[in-house]
Amino acid sequence: MGLLSQISGMRVRLRLTLVYGVLFLLSGAVLLAITYLLVAHSRTNVAMSTHSTSRFGGQQSVSVFLGKTLPADVRMPEAERRITEAVQEQAVQQQEAIMHQLLVQSCVALALMSIIAAALGWLVAGRVLRPLQTMTDSIQSISARNLHERLAVAGPRDELKNLADTVDGLLGRLDAALDSHKRFVANAAHELRTPLTLEHALLEEAVIDPDTTVESFRAQFEELMVVNEQQARLLESLLVLATSERGLDRPENVDLSGLTGDVLRAAEPEARRRDLVVAAEVRPVRVTGDPILVERLVANLVDNAMSYNVPGGRVDVATGTEGARSFLSVTNTGPPVPAEMVDRLLSPFQRLDRTADDGHHGLGLSIVQSIAAVHSADLTVRARPDGGLAIRVLFPAEEMPSKSGQTISVPVV
């Protein structure tokens, strides 16, 4: 089992070695074949030249010996012709033996060199794959407790270095996501513990107080209903936040201006109660996305603008197009917001006034950011010099099948 596991673990190295060996063997075989053919062709030319010379070699020898040219009809003796043919046949056999010996020795040399090439290929493959094995061991040693560790592979900028840097980047993003998840769970537990503690205190007071009357029971139950409603809102917000971070399953063509008008009409009673002026310039525009999430984005922005405002304040809401994109902007008056707090307000459970008991849990803008991200929209949050926030969401624009420039009528409170 140990040998099999080692072979299985080195299968890439073995494959590279086989590739090196086979390529070397094929290249050597082709080179050997070409060399053999060239030598054989040269031998054939020499044999033909020898055969041509042997036909008249004896006659030429006699002519040279006598010092004069013999007539054409004079022929060599039969014995001399046979001797010449025997010498020629022996020369051919000797050349064939040499060619056969050359072929055998070349094949043996090729086989030996192929073995050497395979051994060198095994060493080279191990050298090349060694950083991969090191990275594999390092990744296997990383767990949720030490996500801060990195591969940190040194060396030239090659494919392996790029792979290691990519893995380090992935580990960094995973570490940040895990830290964010831990903070989110801790904050959610803290936010849920507060109303649960209040519920327990109200119930305990009703049980241990011997002078409890029906009226006090009713008052305590009303308080419990308020606390329960706050818990329901918190759980609903957490569910929306989780849903928005999961992504879009089936994007639809959404009437952003229509949803904005519906949200503003539903917010009229709250605006009157808070003595706020709501000014709307809602121009027709459509976006691609989830209508429920887009409506929640608009509702959270409007609710945030009304909740964190001042008596007699103002909320300005507008939709329209900007170049090739559509936008939704919500601006409100309110208490001054420090510049360093703007980015923190986009994190879950972050509020300007954590002591305020207004039923909000600091999830509104974080939900807006998550919904904007899943719709590939750009979210811009800016603190206004005189107080309040100016929030702008830019979506990829889509044309609405209505007259250009037409404005949807929304009541101004």
Buried (B, 14 or more C-beta within 10 A) or exposed (E): EEEEEEEEEBEEBEEBBBEBBBEBBEEBBEEBEEEBEEBBEEBEEEBEEBBEEBEEBBBEEBBEEEEEEEEEEEEBEEEBBEEBEEEBEEBBEEBEEEBEEBBEEBEEEBEEEBEEBBEBBBEBBBEEBEBBBBBEEBBEEBEEEEBEBBBEBEEEEEEBBEBBBEBBEEBEEEBEEEEEEEEBEEBBEEBBEBBEEBBEEBEEEBEEEEEEEEEEEEEBBEBBEBBEEBBEBBEEBBEBBEBBEEEBEEEBEBBBBBBBBBBBEEBBEBBEEBEBEBEBBBBBBBBBBBBBBBBBBBBBBBBBBBBBBBEEBBBBBBBBBEEEBBBBBBBBBBEEBEEEEBEEBBBBBBBBEEEEEEEBBBBBBBBBBBBBBBBEBEBEBBBBEEBBBBBBBBBEBBEBEEEEEEEBEBEEB
